[in-house]
């Protein structure tokens, strides 16, 4: 009897979990090249119109920075809505990763926008890196250790 109740509760918990409205990843073979802009395109025709946007960044121990700077361009139906430069902290002051470690990969869920209201428009989000070494003007050409980068709309 206990097993039946356990499996019933487990089934109800799994079936009641909402799946994300959108989840897409870009994979990298040899890190994220500075000139590579990632594009995510989606339609805002979601069942619930309000959603949160987050980035999922996965890297290994070859990534040698405690943060990452990203430049985002968000548009709807070809009209630019927002351009932003965002810094995300990936490690604490002791150099310990803030994300979840899974074998040799560290996964960070980075909040981008909360409570956005969508309509049936076609949306596009372009993202590129903007990392520089200390006291340097030029961007770092390749961010070694980045495995993939994704957009989660939930």
N, C-alpha and C positions, 0 to 999 in steps of 0.2 A: 504494500500500500504506500509506504514511504517513497519508494522509487517512482511510482506513478505520479504522486504529488510533485516530487522534485522535477520530473521531466515536463509536467504540465506547466509549472512555474517557469522553468527554463525556456520552454517553447513560447510562452506568452511574453517573456522579456525580449527574446530575440525577434519575434514577429512585431513587437511594438516599437522597435528601434527604427527611427526614420533614416532612410537612405539619403545621402547628400543629393542636393538638387543638381550639382555639377561637380565633377572631379576629373581633372586631366593633368597628366604629368609630361614633362619634357625630360628625356634622359640625355646624359652627357657621357661621351666616351673618354675624354681626357680633360675634364674640368670645364668650367664655363668660360668661353672666350669672350673677351671684352666687347667685341663687335657683334656678338650674337644677341639679338632681341627676341624674346619669347612672346608669342601672341596667343592669347586665349580668346576665342569667340564663342558667344552663347546667346540664346534668345531668353528674354526675361519672362517668358510665359510659364511661370511656376505656379503651382497650386496655391501656395501662400506667397503673397507679394513681398513680404519683408524677409530679408536674409542677411547673413553675415558672410563676408569674404575673408578668407585666410589663405596664407601661403604655407605650403609644406616644403621645407628645404631638407634634403638629405645629403650628408657629406660623411667622409671618412676622416681618419686622423691625419691625412695629408693636408687637410685644410688648415692653414697656419694663422688664421686671424680669429679674434674673439668677437667679431661683429661682421656685418655685411651691410653695404649701402646699396639701395635699389632705387632706380628711377622708374616711376610708373606713369603711364598715360592711359586714362580711362575715357572711353567715348561711347556714345549711343547713337545709332543710325548715322555714323560718320561725323557727328558733332562732338568736339572735344568737351568733356565735362571737367576733367581734373588732371593736372600734372603735379607730381609730388616726388620729392627725394626723401627716402625713409631710411633710417638706420635701425637695424635690429641687433640686439645683443645676443650672442650665441654662447658666451662663456662668462663665468663670474671672474672676480678679480684674482682668484687663485688659478685660473686657467682651466677650471672644470666645466665641461659642457653643460649647458642648461637644458638641452633636449633629452629625449629618450634614446638610450643606447640599445641597439639591437644587433648583437654580435659585433661587427666591425663598422656599422653605420650608425650615425647619430641623426635622429629625426627631430626637427623643430617645427612646431605649428605656430606660425607667426600671424597674429591678427592684423588685418589690413583695414577693413571697413566694417562697422557694425550697424545693424538696423537699416540697411539700404532698402528703399522701396523701389521695386521693379515694375515696369509695365511690359507690354509685348514688344518692346524695341529689340533690335539686334545690338548687342554690346560687344565691345572689344577692349581688351586690356593688354597693353604692351609693357613688358618689363625688361630692363637691362641692368647690368651691374654698373657701379660707379665707385670702384675701389682704387685707392691710391696708397702707395707706400708713404711712410712718414717723410715729410719735407720734399715730396716729389709732386710735380705738376701733372705728369702723364699718368694715365690709368694703367693699372696692372693688366697685362695682355691676356693672361689666363689664370683663372682661380682654380688651382689644383685641388683635387679632393672632393669637389662637388659632384655628386652622383646623379641627382635629379632634382627638379623643382616643379611643384604643382600648385594649381589653384583649386581651392575647395570652397564651394558655395553651399551653405547649410542653413 
